C-alpha cells in the first residue's frame, strides 16, 4: 500500500501501535513480563467498535502510510518505530499534519516513579527534542474545562470529563519537559532552565491550579498535532471523537479521500443538507452545554447537601452537632456553638435563638438503641445554665439524637424512645436526626421550629412530614426550669 492509497470505502485508517487484539492469546502466568505487558496493551483496544465509528485499525506489522491518525505510536525498534515512521512520512507526502493521540500515565501503576523527580509519567516526541511529563494527582482532583476552546477541543474535554472515564480514574497534571535532562534520568542535578520542545501546549481540561490534565500540543512547524489524554478512557468514544471532530478540524482531506459520512464539505451540500447539519450541530452543542451545566448544578447541590446528610444520618460528635446547627440556621434560628463559647462539656452543645425564644439543645448519638440516660445530660445542663450564663435565661430545650446510626436510615425506628411511661414523663422534645433530615431536605422550616421549640408557631397549621413517621404535632411544652 502506498502513502496515497485509499482505505476501505467510508472508513478512515487509524494506526494503533499494538498487536491485533484478535490475534493475541492470554499469556501463561509464568510468561515473561513483556508478554503480559503486550497483552494488556492490546486488550485496551479489544472492544472498540471500529467500523461503527467510521474507522479501521492498522496494527503493528501492517502498513500505516495511508493512516490519518496514530494512537499511542512507539519510537522503539521492533515495537512500532517503523510503523510510526511510515505514518509520519505518509502524512508529510500528502501535505497534512500528523494527528496523534497519546495516553499519559498508567492507572494501574500508582507506585513511585523516581525519587529525584516529581513527575511519574511522560509522553515523548520522537522527532523533537522534548517530552510532556505528567504528575499523578490525588484522588478527587477538581477538573474543569479550560476557557476559549475551539469546538473539537471542547467536545473532547466534555467527553473525558463527563462520561468517558470511571469516577475514580486518576488524572495527570502535565508540563513540557526536556527528556534528556539529568533529573529525569536520576543521574544528577537538572539545569536551572531546561529547554522545552518547540511548539504550543493548549490546555483542554485543567486541575484546580490551572495545570493541564488533557491538552493539545502542536509542533512549531505545524507538522504534528498531539492530543494528550489520561489513561483509563473508553476508546470507542475517543475513536468517535477522532472521526467526528478531530479529523474534520485538522485533517478534513482524510475524510474526503475515503468518502466518509463525516466528511462535511459545505460547498457541495444541498440547502436541505446544510439546514439539517446545522440544526444537528446546534442540537449537539446545546446538549453538551446543558449537560455540563446540569452536571455542575448537581455537583454543587451534592456539595451543599452532603455535610448535612452525612452529619445527621451517620455523624457523631462535632460532625453531628455541626449538621444540626446548619439545619437550625436554615430554619431561621441564630445558633451559638456552646462548646466553642464556654468550653467542651460545660454546657449543652448549642443555643438556638428565635425571636423571644432561647433554646438549649443537647446533641447525642448512639450506635444502637438510644439509652434513656441521654436525657440526664440535658437535664444537668439546664440546672447549671444559670451559673454559667447568669441573666440569660433559656425558655426551652430539646434533645437531638442520632440513634441506631449503624443501620440504614430506612431501618431505624422513627422515634428515639418507645417506652410510653418514659416518653410521657419527658419535659422537652426528643428529636431523631432522621426527622430533622426529612424536614430539612423538604425545607419544612415551620415544622423544624415547632418541633425544636415544643409548640406550634403562630399562624402555622401544617403537620410535620410523615416520611419518617413523625408525630402529627410537637409534644406540648411542660415547665421544667424556674
C-alpha positions as CSV (number, residue, x, y, z in Angstrom):
1,X,0.0,0.0,0.0
2,X,1.5,3.4,-1.0
3,X,1.3,6.5,1.0
4,X,-1.6,7.8,-1.1
5,X,-3.7,4.6,-1.3
6,X,-7.2,4.5,0.0
7,X,-8.7,2.7,2.9
8,X,-12.0,0.8,2.8
9,X,-14.9,2.9,1.4
10,X,-16.1,5.2,4.1
11,X,-13.6,4.0,6.8
12,X,-10.7,6.1,8.0
13,X,-7.4,4.2,8.6
14,X,-6.1,4.5,12.2
15,X,-2.7,3.3,13.3
16,X,-2.8,1.7,16.8
17,X,0.7,0.7,17.9
18,X,-0.2,-2.7,19.5
19,X,-0.7,-6.2,18.2
20,X,-4.1,-7.1,16.8
21,X,-6.1,-8.0,19.9
22,X,-8.0,-10.7,18.0
23,X,-4.7,-12.5,17.4
24,X,-3.4,-12.2,21.0
25,X,-3.8,-15.1,23.3
26,X,-3.6,-14.5,27.0
27,X,0.0,-15.4,28.1
28,X,0.8,-18.1,30.6
29,X,1.0,-16.8,34.2
30,X,4.7,-17.9,34.2
31,X,5.5,-16.0,30.9
32,X,7.9,-13.1,30.9
33,X,6.7,-9.7,32.0
34,X,7.0,-8.2,28.4
35,X,4.4,-10.7,27.2
36,X,1.9,-9.7,29.8
37,X,2.5,-6.0,29.1
38,X,2.0,-6.5,25.4
39,X,-1.2,-8.5,26.0
40,X,-2.5,-5.8,28.4
41,X,-1.7,-3.0,25.9
42,X,-3.6,-4.8,23.1
43,X,-6.6,-5.6,25.4
44,X,-7.3,-1.9,25.9
45,X,-8.4,-1.8,22.2
46,X,-10.2,-5.1,22.0
47,X,-13.7,-3.7,22.5
48,X,-13.5,-0.7,20.1
49,X,-16.4,-0.6,17.6
50,X,-14.1,0.5,14.8
51,X,-16.4,0.3,11.8
52,X,-19.4,1.7,13.7
53,X,-17.2,4.7,14.5
54,X,-16.2,5.1,10.8
55,X,-12.6,3.8,11.2
56,X,-10.5,0.7,10.5
57,X,-7.3,-0.1,12.6
58,X,-3.8,-0.7,11.3
59,X,-1.9,-2.7,13.9
60,X,1.8,-3.4,14.3
61,X,3.1,-5.2,11.3
62,X,0.7,-3.5,8.9
63,X,1.3,-0.7,6.5
64,X,0.5,2.7,8.1
65,X,1.4,5.1,5.4
66,X,-2.2,5.9,4.5
67,X,-3.4,6.3,8.1
68,X,-4.9,9.6,9.0
69,X,-4.2,9.3,12.7
70,X,-2.0,7.3,15.1
71,X,-2.8,6.2,18.6
72,X,0.0,5.8,21.1
73,X,2.7,5.4,18.5
74,X,6.1,3.9,19.5
75,X,9.6,5.1,18.8
76,X,11.2,1.8,19.9
77,X,12.6,-0.5,17.2
78,X,10.5,-3.7,16.7
79,X,7.7,-2.2,18.8
80,X,6.3,0.3,16.3
81,X,9.1,2.6,15.2
82,X,8.9,1.6,11.6
83,X,5.1,1.9,11.5
84,X,5.3,5.3,13.1
85,X,7.9,6.5,10.6
86,X,5.7,5.3,7.7
87,X,2.7,7.1,9.2
88,X,4.7,10.4,9.5
89,X,6.1,10.0,6.0
90,X,2.7,9.4,4.6
91,X,1.2,12.5,6.2
92,X,4.1,14.6,5.1
93,X,3.9,13.4,1.5
94,X,0.2,14.4,1.4
95,X,1.0,17.8,2.9
96,X,-1.2,17.0,6.0
97,X,-0.4,17.4,9.7
98,X,0.2,14.1,11.5
99,X,-2.6,13.7,14.1
100,X,-1.5,11.7,17.1
101,X,-3.4,10.6,20.2
102,X,-1.2,9.7,23.2
103,X,-2.0,8.4,26.7
104,X,-0.5,9.9,29.7
105,X,0.2,7.6,32.7
106,X,-0.8,4.2,33.8
107,X,-3.9,3.9,36.0
108,X,-2.8,0.5,37.3
109,X,0.7,1.8,38.4
110,X,0.5,4.1,41.4
111,X,4.0,3.4,42.7
112,X,6.9,5.9,42.9
113,X,8.5,6.9,39.6
114,X,11.8,8.4,40.5
115,X,12.9,9.8,43.9
116,X,14.7,12.7,42.0
117,X,11.6,13.8,40.1
118,X,8.1,15.0,40.9
119,X,6.7,13.6,37.7
120,X,5.8,9.9,37.3
121,X,4.8,9.7,33.6
122,X,5.8,11.1,30.3
123,X,5.0,11.2,26.5
124,X,8.0,11.6,24.3
125,X,8.1,13.3,20.9
126,X,10.4,11.0,18.8
127,X,11.1,13.7,16.1
128,X,11.6,16.5,18.6
129,X,13.9,17.1,21.5
130,X,11.3,17.2,24.1
131,X,8.5,15.5,26.0
132,X,5.4,16.2,28.1
133,X,5.8,14.9,31.7
134,X,2.8,14.0,33.9
135,X,2.4,14.2,37.7
136,X,-0.3,11.9,39.1
137,X,-2.9,13.9,41.0
138,X,-4.5,12.9,44.3
139,X,-7.9,11.2,44.2
140,X,-10.8,13.6,43.9
141,X,-8.9,16.3,41.9
142,X,-11.2,19.1,40.8
143,X,-11.2,19.1,37.0
144,X,-12.7,21.7,34.7
145,X,-12.8,22.9,31.1
146,X,-10.1,25.4,30.1
147,X,-11.6,28.7,28.7
148,X,-11.8,29.7,25.0
149,X,-11.6,26.2,23.4
150,X,-12.5,25.5,19.8
151,X,-15.3,23.1,19.0
152,X,-13.2,20.0,18.7
153,X,-11.1,20.5,21.8
154,X,-14.2,21.5,23.9
155,X,-16.0,18.3,22.7
156,X,-13.1,16.1,23.7
157,X,-12.9,17.8,27.1
158,X,-16.6,17.3,27.8
159,X,-16.4,13.6,26.7
160,X,-13.5,12.9,29.0
161,X,-14.8,14.9,32.0
162,X,-18.5,13.9,31.9
163,X,-18.9,10.4,30.5
164,X,-15.8,8.7,29.2
165,X,-13.9,7.7,32.3
166,X,-14.6,6.0,35.7
167,X,-15.2,8.4,38.5
168,X,-12.1,7.2,40.4
169,X,-9.8,7.2,37.4
170,X,-6.6,9.2,38.0
171,X,-5.5,12.4,36.2
172,X,-2.0,13.7,35.5
173,X,-1.0,17.3,35.5
174,X,1.2,18.0,32.5
175,X,4.2,20.2,31.7
176,X,6.6,20.5,28.8
177,X,10.0,19.0,29.7
178,X,13.3,18.1,28.2
179,X,13.5,14.3,28.3
180,X,17.3,14.0,28.4
181,X,17.7,16.3,31.4
182,X,19.7,14.6,34.2
183,X,16.9,15.0,36.8
184,X,14.6,12.8,34.8
185,X,17.2,10.1,34.4
186,X,18.1,10.4,38.1
187,X,21.8,10.9,37.3
188,X,22.5,14.4,38.7
189,X,21.2,17.9,39.1
190,X,18.9,19.5,36.5
191,X,19.8,22.6,34.7
192,X,18.1,25.7,36.0
193,X,16.0,26.2,32.9
194,X,15.9,23.0,30.8
195,X,14.9,23.5,27.2
196,X,11.4,22.6,26.2
197,X,10.2,21.1,22.9
198,X,9.4,23.7,20.2
199,X,5.6,24.1,20.0
200,X,2.5,25.2,21.8
201,X,0.7,23.3,24.6
202,X,-3.0,24.2,24.7
203,X,-4.8,23.1,27.9
204,X,-8.2,21.4,27.4
205,X,-9.0,20.2,30.9
206,X,-7.2,21.7,33.9
207,X,-6.9,21.0,37.6
208,X,-7.7,23.5,40.4
209,X,-4.2,25.0,39.9
210,X,-4.7,25.6,36.2
211,X,-2.3,22.8,35.1
212,X,-3.5,20.9,32.1
213,X,-4.6,17.3,32.5
214,X,-5.8,17.0,28.9
215,X,-4.0,19.0,26.3
216,X,-3.2,19.6,22.6
217,X,0.4,20.1,21.6
218,X,1.2,21.4,18.1
219,X,4.8,21.3,16.9
220,X,6.4,24.6,16.0
221,X,6.3,23.7,12.2
222,X,2.7,22.6,12.4
223,X,3.7,19.1,11.1
224,X,2.4,17.2,14.2
225,X,-0.6,17.7,16.4
226,X,-0.6,15.6,19.6
227,X,-3.6,15.2,21.9
228,X,-2.6,14.1,25.4
229,X,-5.3,12.2,27.3
230,X,-5.1,10.3,30.6
231,X,-5.2,6.5,30.9
232,X,-8.5,4.7,31.6
233,X,-10.6,6.0,28.7
234,X,-13.4,4.4,26.7
235,X,-11.5,4.1,23.4
236,X,-14.7,3.7,21.3
237,X,-15.7,7.2,22.5
238,X,-12.3,8.5,21.6
239,X,-12.3,7.0,18.2
240,X,-15.8,8.5,17.6
241,X,-14.3,11.9,18.6
242,X,-11.4,11.4,16.2
243,X,-13.6,10.7,13.2
244,X,-16.4,13.2,14.0
245,X,-14.4,16.1,15.5
246,X,-10.6,15.9,15.3
247,X,-10.2,14.9,11.6
248,X,-12.8,17.5,10.3
249,X,-10.9,20.1,12.3
250,X,-7.4,19.2,11.5
251,X,-7.2,16.7,8.5
252,X,-10.5,17.1,6.6
253,X,-9.0,15.7,3.4
254,X,-8.6,12.3,5.1
255,X,-12.4,12.0,5.4
256,X,-12.9,13.1,1.8
257,X,-10.5,10.5,0.4
258,X,-12.5,7.6,1.9
259,X,-15.8,9.4,1.3
260,X,-16.6,9.2,5.0
261,X,-20.1,10.1,6.0
262,X,-18.5,12.5,8.4
263,X,-16.8,14.5,5.6
264,X,-18.5,17.9,5.7
265,X,-17.8,19.7,2.5
266,X,-20.2,22.7,2.8
267,X,-19.5,23.8,-0.8
268,X,-21.1,20.6,-2.1
269,X,-24.1,20.4,0.2
270,X,-27.7,20.9,-0.9
271,X,-29.7,23.5,1.1
272,X,-31.6,20.7,2.8
273,X,-28.3,19.0,3.9
274,X,-26.9,22.3,5.2
275,X,-30.1,23.0,7.2
276,X,-30.2,19.6,8.7
277,X,-26.5,19.6,9.5
278,X,-26.6,23.0,11.1
279,X,-29.6,22.0,13.2
280,X,-28.0,18.8,14.3
281,X,-24.8,20.6,15.3
282,X,-26.8,23.2,17.2
283,X,-28.7,20.4,19.0
284,X,-25.4,18.6,19.9
285,X,-23.9,21.9,21.1
286,X,-26.9,22.7,23.3
287,X,-27.0,19.1,24.7
288,X,-23.3,19.3,25.6
289,X,-23.7,22.7,27.2
290,X,-26.9,21.7,29.0
291,X,-25.4,18.5,30.3
292,X,-22.3,20.3,31.6
293,X,-24.5,22.9,33.3
294,X,-26.7,20.3,34.9
295,X,-23.7,18.3,36.0
296,X,-22.3,21.4,37.6
297,X,-25.6,22.1,39.3
298,X,-25.7,18.5,40.6
299,X,-22.2,18.7,41.9
300,X,-22.9,22.0,43.7
301,X,-26.1,20.5,45.2
302,X,-24.2,17.4,46.4
303,X,-21.5,19.6,48.0
304,X,-24.1,21.6,49.8
305,X,-26.3,18.6,50.9
306,X,-23.6,16.0,51.8
307,X,-22.3,17.6,55.1
308,X,-25.9,17.8,56.4
309,X,-27.0,14.4,55.2
310,X,-23.8,12.7,56.3
311,X,-23.8,14.5,59.6
312,X,-27.4,13.9,60.6
313,X,-27.7,10.3,59.5
314,X,-24.2,8.9,60.2
315,X,-22.3,11.5,62.2
316,X,-21.2,11.6,65.8
317,X,-19.6,14.3,68.0
318,X,-18.8,17.6,66.3
319,X,-19.8,16.4,62.8
320,X,-23.3,15.7,64.1
321,X,-23.6,18.9,66.1
322,X,-22.4,21.0,63.1
323,X,-25.1,19.4,60.9
324,X,-27.8,20.1,63.5
325,X,-26.6,23.7,63.7
326,X,-26.8,24.0,59.9
327,X,-30.4,22.8,59.9
328,X,-31.4,25.2,62.7
329,X,-29.8,28.1,60.9
330,X,-31.6,27.2,57.7
331,X,-34.9,27.2,59.8
332,X,-34.2,30.8,61.0
333,X,-32.5,30.3,64.3
334,X,-29.4,32.1,65.4
335,X,-27.2,29.3,66.7
336,X,-24.2,29.5,69.1
337,X,-21.8,26.7,69.5
338,X,-21.6,26.4,73.3
339,X,-18.6,24.0,73.3
340,X,-16.6,26.7,71.5
341,X,-18.1,29.5,73.5
342,X,-18.0,28.0,77.0
343,X,-15.6,25.0,76.7
344,X,-16.3,21.4,75.9
345,X,-18.8,19.6,78.2
346,X,-19.5,22.7,80.4
347,X,-22.9,23.1,78.9
348,X,-25.2,21.7,76.1
349,X,-23.9,21.7,72.5
350,X,-26.0,24.5,71.0
351,X,-28.0,27.6,71.9
352,X,-30.7,28.4,69.4
353,X,-32.4,31.7,69.5
354,X,-35.6,32.7,67.6
355,X,-37.5,35.9,68.4
356,X,-38.0,35.7,72.2
357,X,-37.2,32.0,72.5
358,X,-33.8,30.8,73.7
359,X,-33.5,27.0,73.4
360,X,-30.7,24.9,74.9
361,X,-30.0,21.9,72.7
362,X,-28.0,18.8,73.5
363,X,-26.9,16.6,70.6
364,X,-26.1,12.9,71.1
365,X,-25.5,9.8,69.1
366,X,-26.0,6.1,69.7
367,X,-24.8,3.2,67.6
368,X,-27.7,1.1,68.9
369,X,-30.9,1.9,70.7
370,X,-30.6,5.3,72.5
371,X,-30.2,4.8,76.3
372,X,-32.6,6.7,78.4
373,X,-29.7,8.2,80.4
374,X,-29.1,10.6,77.5
375,X,-31.9,12.7,78.8
376,X,-30.0,13.3,82.0
377,X,-27.2,15.2,80.1
378,X,-29.6,17.9,79.1
379,X,-31.3,17.9,82.5
380,X,-27.9,18.5,84.1
381,X,-27.0,21.3,81.7
382,X,-30.3,23.0,82.4
383,X,-29.5,23.1,86.1
384,X,-26.1,24.5,85.6
385,X,-27.0,27.1,83.0
386,X,-27.9,29.9,85.4
387,X,-24.4,29.7,86.9
388,X,-22.7,29.6,83.5
389,X,-24.7,32.5,81.9
390,X,-26.5,34.5,84.6
391,X,-29.0,36.9,83.3
392,X,-29.5,35.0,80.1
393,X,-32.4,32.6,80.9
394,X,-33.4,29.9,78.4
395,X,-37.1,29.4,77.6
396,X,-37.0,25.9,76.3
397,X,-34.7,22.9,75.5
398,X,-34.5,19.9,73.2
399,X,-32.5,16.7,72.9
400,X,-31.5,15.7,69.4
401,X,-30.3,12.1,68.9
402,X,-28.8,10.2,66.0
403,X,-29.8,6.7,67.1
404,X,-29.1,3.4,65.5
405,X,-26.7,5.2,63.2
406,X,-25.0,1.9,62.1
407,X,-28.3,0.8,60.5
408,X,-29.5,2.0,57.1
409,X,-31.7,5.1,57.8
410,X,-34.8,3.2,56.4
411,X,-34.4,0.5,59.1
412,X,-34.2,2.8,62.1
413,X,-37.2,3.4,64.4
414,X,-38.7,6.8,63.6
415,X,-38.8,7.8,67.3
416,X,-35.8,7.8,69.6
417,X,-37.6,6.3,72.6
418,X,-40.6,3.9,72.5
419,X,-41.3,3.2,76.2
420,X,-44.5,5.0,76.8
421,X,-44.0,5.8,80.5
422,X,-40.6,7.3,79.9
423,X,-41.8,9.3,76.9
424,X,-44.8,10.7,78.8
425,X,-42.5,11.9,81.6
426,X,-40.3,13.9,79.3
427,X,-40.4,17.7,79.8
428,X,-38.7,18.6,76.5
429,X,-38.8,17.3,72.9
430,X,-36.5,14.5,71.9
431,X,-36.0,14.6,68.2
432,X,-34.5,12.0,65.9
433,X,-32.0,13.3,63.4
434,X,-33.8,11.3,60.7
435,X,-36.8,13.6,61.4
436,X,-34.7,16.7,61.1
437,X,-33.1,15.4,57.9
438,X,-36.6,14.8,56.4
439,X,-37.8,18.3,57.3
440,X,-34.5,19.9,56.2
441,X,-34.5,18.3,52.7
442,X,-38.1,19.4,52.2
443,X,-37.4,22.8,53.6
444,X,-40.2,22.5,56.1
445,X,-38.9,25.2,58.3
446,X,-42.1,25.8,60.3
447,X,-42.1,22.2,61.4
448,X,-38.4,22.4,62.4
449,X,-39.2,25.5,64.5
450,X,-42.3,23.9,66.1
451,X,-40.5,20.7,66.9
452,X,-37.5,22.3,68.5
453,X,-39.4,24.9,70.5
454,X,-42.0,22.4,71.6
455,X,-45.1,24.3,70.4
456,X,-46.6,25.4,67.1
457,X,-45.6,28.8,65.7
458,X,-48.2,31.5,65.3
459,X,-50.1,31.0,62.1
460,X,-48.6,27.6,61.4
461,X,-51.2,24.8,61.0
462,X,-49.4,22.3,58.8
463,X,-48.4,18.9,60.2
464,X,-44.8,17.6,60.3
465,X,-43.7,15.5,57.3
466,X,-44.7,11.8,57.5
467,X,-41.8,10.5,55.6
468,X,-40.1,9.5,58.9
469,X,-43.5,8.7,60.6
470,X,-43.2,11.9,62.7
471,X,-45.8,12.8,65.2
472,X,-48.7,14.9,63.9
473,X,-47.8,17.8,66.3
474,X,-45.0,18.6,68.7
475,X,-45.3,17.4,72.2
476,X,-46.7,20.2,74.4
477,X,-44.0,22.0,76.4
478,X,-44.1,21.4,80.1
479,X,-42.5,23.7,82.7
480,X,-39.1,22.4,83.7
481,X,-37.0,25.4,84.9
482,X,-37.5,28.1,87.4
